[in-house]
Amino acid sequence: MLEATSLTRVFGDKRVVDAVSFRVEPGRITGFVGANGAGKTTTMRMLMGVLAPTSGTVSWDGEPITVERRRTFGYMPEERGLYPRMKVGEQLVYFARLHGMSTYDAGKRTASLLEHFGLTDRADDLLDDLSLGNQQRVQIAAALIHRLTALVLDEPFSGLDPLAVDSMTDLLRNEAADLPLLFSSHQLDLVERLCDDLIVLSAGRVVASGAVEELRERGSEQYRVVLDGEDAAWLRDLDGVEVSDVDGSTALLSLTGLPPADLTAAVVAKSRVLEVARVRQPLSEIFREVTS
């Protein structure tokens, strides 16, 4: 398990990361989200030892993390670290060899990753000759090239088309099925689809964390009411509710005094009802609530 405890980073008189604590559990995909400047990249750099914390600690299985342990992590930085004038296949083999793999194993692993990302026929191309999306694929392959104990990925889906996102998702689920996996992204719909756990950062502080489903439960309760062919605008006059949207016979509302168990009865007493259901709150709404 990868754990950060009270990680803090100060640049001059600016506290960029402020006492950030969280855990990344093995076998669970953890999303790291926040607005630009929230401190995500700085935190990830401290996890990887690229940047020293002003205070706080990083630990692995309860022990202070070591350089040797970090070398077993797969890391994809915000600033891509590939060689633009080197052949794609050659540099993946090179990175694998830096991690101690034999030439044979490095070549085999490189071939497997290139095939997964549909880049087998580009192995002898210079990185600079690839599209930005394909360069991103190669960067991800470099992070996965060796035997991993954890994955830390900074915006791994940036620049990828939907097919590449699906391919990347499948690969991460296979490669990191039993590993701690932390990735940052601005694509909240993707985070919602992939992640088991979520850490929300705002102004350098953790403002929410936990399982995605648990965070949804903490959010404000909203209900969708669908009437049988009748305009739902009258629901605005119903005591104990606040209607946020009406679209013909459908209304979206929250409860301000009416108990959830009584909502259906109150609506049925005045109209024919097709549906009364609690709305599954999207991650984007949870993000807005906790960062506001």
Secondary structure, 3 states (H helix, E strand, C coil): CEEEEEEEEEECCEEEEEEEEEEECECCEEEEECCCCCCHHHHHHHHHCCCCCCEEEEEECCEECCHHHHCCEEEECCCCCCCCCCEHHHHHHHHHHHCCCCHHHHHHHHHHHHHHCCCHHHCCCEHHHCCHHHHHHHHHHHHCCCCCCEEEEECCCCCCCHHHHHHHHHHHHHHCCCCEEEEECCCHHHHHHHCCEEEEEECCEEEEEEEHHHHHHHCCCCEEEEECCCCHHHHHHCCCEEEEEEECCEEEEEECCCCHHHHHHHHHCCCCEEEEEECCCCHHHHHHHHHC
